[in-house]
Amino acid sequence: TPLEFGAALAGLRPQLRLDLDAITQAYLHVRYGEAPEDAEMVNRVLAGWDRVRRNVAPIRAPEKGNSP
């Protein structure tokens, strides 16, 4: 679920917990609350996502032929 996924990510990056919680709550509010997003929510999510994106290295699949 979104809450479980958000909690798992926050466990890996505790410094991002507030941003991850804000993103998760906004998703739940719009997806399941049948309520439209507002400008403040969108700005909060975009700012939080930018911090998350800058602080989490992408996971890359190993290149072919380089496996141990």
C-alpha positions in Angstrom: 0.0 0.0 0.0 1.1 3.6 -0.3 1.4 3.9 3.5 3.6 0.8 3.7 5.8 1.9 0.8 6.2 5.4 2.3 7.1 4.0 5.7 9.7 1.6 4.1 11.3 4.4 2.2 11.3 6.6 5.3 13.0 3.8 7.2 15.8 3.9 4.7 16.1 7.7 4.6 14.8 9.0 8.0 15.9 12.6 7.1 13.3 12.5 4.3 10.4 11.3 6.4 8.5 14.6 6.4 8.8 14.9 2.6 7.8 11.2 2.0 4.9 11.6 4.4 3.7 14.7 2.6 3.9 13.0 -0.8 2.1 9.9 0.5 -0.7 11.9 2.2 -1.2 14.1 -0.9 -1.5 10.9 -3.0 -4.0 9.3 -0.7 -6.0 12.6 -0.4 -6.4 12.9 -4.1 -6.6 9.2 -5.1 -8.9 7.9 -2.4 -10.4 11.1 -0.9 -11.9 12.1 -4.3 -10.7 15.6 -3.6 -8.9 17.7 -6.1 -5.4 18.9 -5.4 -4.8 22.5 -4.6 -1.8 24.7 -5.4 -0.4 24.5 -1.9 -0.5 20.7 -2.0 1.1 20.6 -5.4 3.9 22.9 -4.4 4.6 21.0 -1.2 4.7 17.7 -3.1 7.0 19.1 -5.8 9.4 20.6 -3.3 9.4 17.3 -1.3 10.0 15.2 -4.4 12.9 17.5 -5.4 14.6 16.9 -2.0 13.9 13.1 -2.2 15.2 12.9 -5.8 18.4 14.8 -4.8 19.1 12.6 -1.7 18.4 9.1 -3.1 20.8 7.6 -5.6 19.2 5.7 -8.4 19.3 2.0 -8.4 20.9 0.7 -11.5 20.7 -2.8 -12.9 24.2 -4.4 -13.4 25.4 -4.2 -17.0 25.4 -7.3 -19.0 28.6 -9.2 -18.8 29.7 -7.5 -15.6 28.0 -9.9 -13.1 30.2 -11.7 -10.6 
